[in-house]
């Protein structure tokens, strides 16, 4: 029988944090070793079960990630870029598997994570679902097969509370398209149009963000040429797909060598 890895979930009060906690508590594959929240949060120092509206479970919400990480083999992180960087340094020091679903990262953030991955197993993805990662693979293959006569546009829709745009998934798809065309996304990304913009630049990869209601996540990758269009689409209707992927990543990372991994590695794609 395999040993259940002990995991810590950071950002316990967030939407994804609470879903991850609920899944970990009933899982027979992982054991919830602790949870954290930022200092000053109303949950800190209280029983997690009570905070989540249920019975006491003996897990006290901590604002000390370094101490909490000492009793774990992995952490799952869907917080904010700056918080994730702090967690990455602590996870690297402790030699943990660090599963990152945080979006809104810039090049500076990613450079720091790359450094942390020298001493940690870091698994980062803009989206943890099997379907989206298959879509990413398909996007790269289609982009490689089609020349610049096909304009690439990525349209994403999310709930009204999402704070970053384009979404991490949209950027992941954009990176895949750019890799397929053997270009740098930073050189060809067009992140929005307003006013008299002039004609579309040949070879650009366009991004468009829709925000409203409770949309979990919808992504279209459009390849448009004169006379025809190819549309690759993924619709997420339940955040449990991200929860399942994150837990799977935390388990998969056990025993791996230090370095940067993604969900393609986890899923064997």
Backbone torsions as a table, in degrees:
resi	resn	phi	psi	omega
1	UNK	NA	130.4	-178.8
2	UNK	-72.1	143.8	176.9
3	UNK	-72.9	135.4	178.2
4	UNK	-76.0	119.6	176.8
5	UNK	-66.1	141.2	177.1
6	UNK	-87.3	129.1	-176.2
7	UNK	-122.7	152.3	172.9
8	UNK	-115.5	136.9	176.9
9	UNK	-110.4	120.4	179.8
10	UNK	-94.9	154.4	-175.5
11	UNK	68.5	49.9	-169.9
12	UNK	-60.6	-32.9	-173.0
13	UNK	-83.4	-11.8	-178.6
14	UNK	-69.7	166.7	-178.4
15	UNK	-58.4	-49.7	178.8
16	UNK	-69.7	-36.6	178.8
17	UNK	-57.2	-46.4	-178.5
18	UNK	-68.0	-37.1	178.1
19	UNK	-67.1	-39.3	177.6
20	UNK	-64.5	-41.5	179.3
21	UNK	-61.2	-48.3	-179.2
22	UNK	-59.5	-41.1	-179.8
23	UNK	-68.8	-40.5	-178.6
24	UNK	-66.8	-37.1	-177.4
25	UNK	-65.7	-29.3	-179.2
26	UNK	-101.8	-2.0	-177.2
27	UNK	-75.6	144.8	172.8
28	UNK	-100.9	10.2	-178.1
29	UNK	-111.2	-20.2	177.9
30	UNK	-135.4	163.1	176.3
31	UNK	-125.5	129.3	179.6
32	UNK	-77.4	114.1	-176.3
33	UNK	-94.7	-18.8	-179.0
34	UNK	171.2	167.3	177.7
35	UNK	-140.4	155.7	179.3
36	UNK	-132.2	158.6	169.7
37	UNK	-142.1	165.1	-178.9
38	UNK	-70.5	151.6	-179.7
39	UNK	-56.5	138.1	179.5
40	UNK	92.2	-11.4	179.3
41	UNK	-69.3	144.9	-175.9
42	UNK	-64.1	-19.2	179.0
43	UNK	-79.6	-22.6	-172.8
44	UNK	-60.5	130.6	179.1
45	UNK	86.1	-2.4	-178.4
46	UNK	-106.2	161.2	177.1
47	UNK	-68.4	131.7	-176.9
48	UNK	-60.4	-43.4	-179.3
49	UNK	-59.0	-43.4	178.3
50	UNK	-64.1	-43.3	-179.6
51	UNK	-58.7	-34.6	-177.2
52	UNK	-91.3	10.7	173.8
53	UNK	85.2	18.0	-179.7
54	UNK	-123.7	-153.5	179.9
55	UNK	-85.8	160.2	176.8
56	UNK	-58.8	141.0	176.2
57	UNK	-126.7	2.8	175.4
58	UNK	83.0	-0.5	178.0
59	UNK	-95.7	118.5	-178.1
60	UNK	-96.5	130.2	-179.5
61	UNK	-70.1	126.3	-175.4
62	UNK	-109.6	153.9	170.9
63	UNK	-112.3	19.2	179.5
64	UNK	-119.8	84.2	-176.4
65	UNK	-61.1	-37.8	-178.4
66	UNK	-57.7	-45.9	-179.5
67	UNK	-69.1	-39.2	-178.8
68	UNK	-66.7	-37.1	-178.5
69	UNK	-66.4	-20.6	-177.2
70	UNK	-62.1	-24.5	-177.1
71	UNK	-105.4	23.2	-176.4
72	UNK	-130.5	163.7	171.9
73	UNK	-108.5	-12.8	-178.6
74	UNK	-155.1	153.4	171.3
75	UNK	-127.8	149.0	176.3
76	UNK	-118.8	130.3	-164.4
77	UNK	-133.1	105.7	172.3
78	UNK	-122.0	61.6	-174.1
79	UNK	-108.9	-120.3	179.7
80	UNK	-126.9	160.2	-176.8
81	UNK	-53.1	-49.2	-177.3
82	UNK	-66.0	-39.9	177.1
83	UNK	-64.1	-40.1	180.0
84	UNK	-62.9	-36.9	178.3
85	UNK	-64.0	-41.9	176.3
86	UNK	-61.9	-46.7	179.8
87	UNK	-61.6	-36.7	-178.7
88	UNK	-63.6	-42.3	178.7
89	UNK	-64.2	-42.8	179.9
90	UNK	-68.1	-39.2	179.2
91	UNK	-66.4	-38.8	178.3
92	UNK	-63.9	-42.2	179.7
93	UNK	-62.5	-36.5	-178.3
94	UNK	-88.9	-7.0	-180.0
95	UNK	69.6	37.4	-175.8
96	UNK	-95.1	163.2	166.2
97	UNK	-79.2	125.5	-179.0
98	UNK	-115.6	107.1	178.8
99	UNK	-93.8	120.6	-173.7
100	UNK	-117.9	118.2	172.9
101	UNK	-111.0	6.3	-179.3
102	UNK	-63.2	136.8	176.8
103	UNK	-113.8	176.2	-179.5
104	UNK	86.2	14.9	179.6
105	UNK	-72.6	142.6	171.9
106	UNK	-107.5	-178.1	-176.0
107	UNK	-62.4	-35.0	177.8
108	UNK	-64.1	-43.7	177.2
109	UNK	-59.6	-45.3	-176.0
110	UNK	-66.0	-33.7	178.3
111	UNK	-65.1	-39.6	178.7
112	UNK	-67.6	-39.7	177.8
113	UNK	-64.2	-37.9	178.6
114	UNK	-60.8	-40.0	178.0
115	UNK	-66.5	-42.2	-179.9
116	UNK	-63.2	-31.9	-176.6
117	UNK	-68.7	-9.3	175.7
118	UNK	-67.2	-23.6	-177.2
119	UNK	-123.6	9.6	-177.9
120	UNK	-144.0	160.5	172.4
121	UNK	-92.6	105.8	-173.7
122	UNK	-110.8	118.5	-179.6
123	UNK	-115.6	109.9	-175.2
124	UNK	-123.7	136.5	177.0
125	UNK	-150.9	141.4	174.3
126	UNK	-68.3	-16.8	179.1
127	UNK	-156.3	134.0	-175.0
128	UNK	-94.6	0.5	-173.5
129	UNK	-83.7	149.1	177.0
130	UNK	-60.7	-45.4	-176.4
131	UNK	-60.7	-44.1	-179.4
132	UNK	-66.5	-37.3	179.6
133	UNK	-70.0	-32.5	171.1
134	UNK	-65.9	-41.2	177.0
135	UNK	-60.4	-40.3	178.3
136	UNK	-60.8	-44.5	178.6
137	UNK	-62.6	-44.3	178.8
138	UNK	-63.4	-39.6	179.9
139	UNK	-60.1	-44.0	179.0
140	UNK	-62.2	-43.3	-178.1
141	UNK	-67.3	-42.6	179.9
142	UNK	-67.6	-40.8	178.3
143	UNK	-61.9	-36.7	178.9
144	UNK	-70.0	-29.7	-176.0
145	UNK	-82.6	-23.9	-174.7
146	UNK	-109.3	142.2	179.1
147	UNK	-87.0	-172.1	-174.3
148	UNK	-74.8	2.1	169.0
149	UNK	-65.5	-21.3	176.8
150	UNK	-99.1	112.9	176.3
151	UNK	-76.6	139.3	-179.3
152	UNK	-107.6	124.5	176.4
153	UNK	-128.4	135.2	179.2
154	UNK	-116.6	120.4	-177.8
155	UNK	-115.4	125.6	-179.8
156	UNK	-128.4	144.9	178.9
157	UNK	-126.3	135.3	177.9
158	UNK	-143.6	170.8	179.6
159	UNK	-63.6	162.6	-172.8
160	UNK	-70.9	-12.5	-178.3
161	UNK	-92.9	-3.4	179.3
162	UNK	-68.3	134.3	-170.3
163	UNK	-102.6	-11.5	-178.1
164	UNK	-118.0	150.1	177.1
165	UNK	-153.3	141.2	-7.3
166	UNK	-62.7	163.1	179.7
167	UNK	-65.5	159.4	176.5
168	UNK	-59.8	-35.2	178.0
169	UNK	-66.6	-42.9	178.9
170	UNK	-60.5	-42.0	178.8
171	UNK	-66.9	-36.4	176.3
172	UNK	-62.4	-41.4	177.3
173	UNK	-67.5	-38.6	176.8
174	UNK	-63.1	-41.3	177.4
175	UNK	-62.2	-40.1	179.4
176	UNK	-64.0	-42.9	178.1
177	UNK	-63.6	-41.9	179.4
178	UNK	-64.7	-41.3	177.6
179	UNK	-61.9	-40.6	178.4
180	UNK	-60.6	-34.0	179.8
181	UNK	-93.6	0.4	177.8
182	UNK	60.4	46.1	175.6
183	UNK	-132.6	166.1	175.1
184	UNK	-88.7	130.5	-179.3
185	UNK	-59.1	-37.0	-179.0
186	UNK	-60.7	-21.7	-179.4
187	UNK	-89.2	-17.0	-173.0
188	UNK	-125.6	-2.3	-176.9
189	UNK	-72.1	134.3	173.2
190	UNK	-122.5	106.6	-168.4
191	UNK	-98.4	24.4	176.0
192	UNK	149.3	148.5	-177.8
193	UNK	-132.1	139.7	179.8
194	UNK	-156.2	135.0	178.3
195	UNK	79.9	-156.8	-179.8
196	UNK	-82.6	96.2	-173.2
197	UNK	-94.3	-12.7	-172.8
198	UNK	80.5	178.1	-178.2
199	UNK	-67.8	155.4	176.4
200	UNK	-63.8	135.3	179.9
201	UNK	-78.2	129.3	180.0
202	UNK	-59.8	131.9	177.6
203	UNK	91.6	-9.1	178.7
204	UNK	-69.4	155.3	172.9
205	UNK	-115.4	113.9	-174.8
206	UNK	-91.0	149.0	178.0
207	UNK	-127.4	139.0	178.1
208	UNK	-140.1	131.6	-176.2
209	UNK	-116.0	129.5	175.7
210	UNK	-113.3	133.8	179.5
211	UNK	-128.1	130.3	177.9
212	UNK	175.9	148.5	173.5
213	UNK	56.9	-139.1	-176.2
214	UNK	-116.8	29.9	-178.1
215	UNK	-58.3	124.1	-179.2
216	UNK	-71.8	-46.6	178.9
217	UNK	168.1	125.9	176.7
218	UNK	-135.3	134.1	-178.1
219	UNK	-136.6	128.5	174.1
220	UNK	-118.5	132.4	169.9
221	UNK	-111.2	114.9	-173.8
222	UNK	-106.7	126.2	172.5
223	UNK	-109.7	106.9	-172.2
224	UNK	-116.2	123.6	175.4
225	UNK	-125.4	172.6	176.2
226	UNK	-62.3	119.5	174.8
227	UNK	91.0	-8.9	179.8
228	UNK	-161.1	155.7	176.9
229	UNK	-138.8	143.7	172.0
230	UNK	-115.8	127.8	-178.9
231	UNK	-123.8	120.4	173.8
232	UNK	-101.6	131.4	-171.5
233	UNK	-136.9	142.3	170.0
234	UNK	-133.1	131.8	177.4
235	UNK	-118.3	123.4	174.9
236	UNK	-102.5	127.9	-179.2
237	UNK	-115.4	-5.7	-177.1
238	UNK	-148.9	125.2	-178.9
239	UNK	-67.2	-8.5	177.9
240	UNK	-61.0	-24.1	178.5
241	UNK	-64.4	-32.9	178.2
242	UNK	-75.5	-37.5	178.6
243	UNK	-62.4	-49.1	-179.2
244	UNK	-59.3	-41.8	-179.7
245	UNK	-65.4	-40.9	-179.0
246	UNK	-65.7	-43.7	177.9
247	UNK	-64.3	-39.8	177.8
248	UNK	-61.8	-40.5	179.7
249	UNK	-64.7	-41.6	-179.9
250	UNK	-62.0	-36.9	178.7
251	UNK	-73.5	-45.3	-178.2
252	UNK	-59.7	-36.0	-175.0
253	UNK	-71.4	-13.8	-178.1
254	UNK	-63.1	125.8	178.0
255	UNK	84.5	-3.3	178.4
256	UNK	-75.9	159.8	176.5
257	UNK	-73.5	154.5	176.1
258	UNK	-57.4	143.6	179.3
259	UNK	153.4	177.9	178.7
260	UNK	-95.7	130.8	177.5
261	UNK	-130.6	167.1	175.0
262	UNK	-136.5	-177.5	-177.0
263	UNK	-70.2	-21.0	173.4
264	UNK	-61.0	-42.1	177.9
265	UNK	-64.6	-46.3	-178.4
266	UNK	-59.6	-42.2	-175.2
267	UNK	-87.6	-3.5	179.2
268	UNK	71.0	30.8	-178.6
269	UNK	-94.9	NA	NA
